[in-house]
Every structure is written in C-alpha cells, then in structure tokens.
C-alpha cells in the first residue's frame, strides 16, 4: 500500500434481522454468490483502491476468508458498528479509508472516484442522494400521520464514506455512545463533511424486497457486474 | 367498466426538469420505449384493472394517444397535479381509482393487489417503504448538517395510491392550495389512509441517474417486463 494510498474497509459484522437470514445478512445469496462478495469484487478490481479489508463478526472469520480469497484481508470486528470500523481502520495502511457497507453490492468506479477526490480535498466526504418521494410518519395503527416532512435539502447517506485515516481514527476512538453511521463520529466533532452525488444503483440490501431488486439489477448488469474473481497482482 | 370496477389513472402531465429532457419526462426513452409506456403496459395487462386513463398536459394528447394506443384512454390534465388527478377521476368509471405516477415504470401485480385490497377495506390506501438509509440535511455550502433525522416510522410514499372514487373526487374538489401528492387531499380532510408494503423495484424516475438504474432493471426483468402491446379485449 503506497503512503498516499486508499484502503477500502467493507463492514459485514451486522446481523440483518430483517432479511430473516438468521445469520449475517452479508452472506445471503445474491444470484448464487454471497451478497458481500459483490462489494469486495468492486473494490478489489478497482485501480483506485490499494487494499481491501473485510471486517466480520468474531467467529465468522473462516467463512469470510473463503469468500474474500484473493480479494480482501479479513479482520475481526467488535460489538458495535463503530468498533468494527475502528478494527478496520487500525488494520489499514492507506492515507484515505473508504468505509463501505457490505450490504451495498453495486458501488461504481465513478462513485469511488467522486468519493476519493472529495476526501482528498475535504478530509471527509459522503455520497448522498436527494429524496424525491413524499415522506410521512406512520401512526401507531399503521395509518399515515397527516402532514409531510420537509424534504428540501434532505439527503440519504450512502457508502463508501471517505475519510483521512488519521482524522477518522482519532474521532472514532473518542466517540461516545452508539453511532448511526461512519460520518457521525467525525460530524459530531465539528469537522465539516463534504457531499458528492451517490447513485440510485448503489442501494442497501436490507429486506427480502431489496434482495429481489438486487437480483434483477445483477441480472441486468450482466458482464458489467464484477465477478468474484481473485485480483490479478 | 363494471360497477365495482377498478380504474387506473396514470398521471403524466408533469414537466420533469431534472431529467433535462426539456419536455415531459414521461416521454423520455427507456430502452427505446417511452418511460410512461411501462406503467401503461403494467396496468393494461393486469386482470385486476378494468380501465386505464392517461392524463397528459394540454397539447400533448396526440403524442400520448400514439403511445397509449390499445392500452389507455387519453385525458387532458390541468395546471397542477391535483387538477390533472381531478380530470382523470372525472373521466373514470370505476368504484376505485388507482392514481399512479407515470414516472414509476415497474408496479407489480402483487403491488396492485395489495393496494386494491387495502382500498376496498379502508377507502384509501397507499404503498409505502421504510427508510433504511441515514438521513441528514444539507447545509448551504453543500456540507452535512450535524445530527440525523429520526427515521423511526418514517415512510416513503409510492404509487399507485388507491381511493374510493367518490370520496377522492369530493376531497380533490375541496382541496385548497397545491398538494404534494394524491394522498394529501384525503389526509388533510381527516380521513385515515391505510398503508401496505410498497416495493423497492417500484422506483420513481426523476434524474438521469434513476433512468440508468431503470434501464438496468428493464434489462434484468427481460420478459417479465410488460411489453407495450395492445390489450387483448
């Protein structure tokens, strides 16, 4: 890994109860391959990324090594998401880290470029998409609460989220309480985080319904979908 | 149309500036076919739907008739979305109306079933999806505002939104000011609106980036994607 290199940290230590998988949702099958292998393949094949780390729950390292073979180094994570992120950061060597959710199988090369460039310029950079649907809250009975949410300027956070490694490491270590996402450790310390356009294709697979869409996308991408092949060194 | 029938009203009178099409985004090409033809085909082929109406801006009726041939009747809309919805409702004959955004090309048969059943039972029913991404507001400079939005119970509205025709017609006529979506006319009058699960596949095409995803989906669906063929009567 070059001194000014880029390390991708793929977080797969979550439980994913909504996928009904019982186990780790990152290992759910997507067209016959583990979900997490798509993100690993995307980073592993990218010339913009110098090393890939896969963070999994303790006890899942062996299964993970099987999937990550030739694509990523496996690191044991911690209790909370931020503990896993910290384990990944401490095992990484790049000047920049890209922290990615293993449940997002289709990060594009163009997306990685925007996040890396944004991070080089601003220290911290997150891909975001506008909300174009009308938003409402659900009432207790399942009906809609009257009134909508102001969606002007409202953004959905995606990953990979890019950070200067040292800055991120410092703020992760200092973080108190449970963080919602990787940006929060940095934001809550007052560091401004830049935004770049995310992509509709870069969806997070959380439910069976998302998985059905991801399968249609993987089929539609065909050869454009990175195969889970060892990286050529 | 049977007395207890179902009328689908596809709204395509919007401008869609974000697609940079200059004209009506509903006519943008999706794999060589006008975007709106996908929704028309889905409703037209469904055995759950008794008639399909396509509402377009004045002046676009001829172009619309060309696309809708054998699938839908064309109706001229009004200034605002609710004026177009009203024009569609007044031209419809079913006991239930399904009001759908022409920019959502992939409503499934299962989705239509849930919305129709929900409407029969509750008079008004909207398909919704949970928000699983972290949400933040954008600051003026393009950076992220610290703090996240409470996403517990927060829902994204989809279409088709189902209503008892007479109830909807009454509330649309009484509506004051511009409505954000079809549910608002009814909600603001205190009528509870039921929710049923929407689908990740049922995306709204608003930007070029959404269009790219819709093309991958259309390719991935292959033969499952309804062709724009005249309905067999």
Interface residues (C-beta under 8 A of the other chain):
Chain A: X126 X128 X129 X130 X131 X132 X133 X134 X135 X136 X137 X138 X139 X141 X142 X143 X144 X146 X148 X149 X153 X154 X155 X156 X157 X158 X180 X181 X183 X184 X187 X188 X190 X192 X193 X194 X195 X197 X199 X200 X201 X203 X204 X206 X207 X209 X210 X212 X213 X215 X216 X217 X218 X219 X220 X221 X222
Chain B: X126 X128 X129 X130 X131 X132 X133 X134 X135 X136 X137 X138 X139 X141 X142 X143 X144 X146 X148 X149 X153 X154 X155 X156 X157 X158 X180 X181 X183 X184 X187 X188 X190 X192 X193 X194 X195 X197 X199 X200 X201 X203 X204 X206 X207 X209 X210 X212 X213 X215 X216 X217 X218 X219 X220 X221 X222
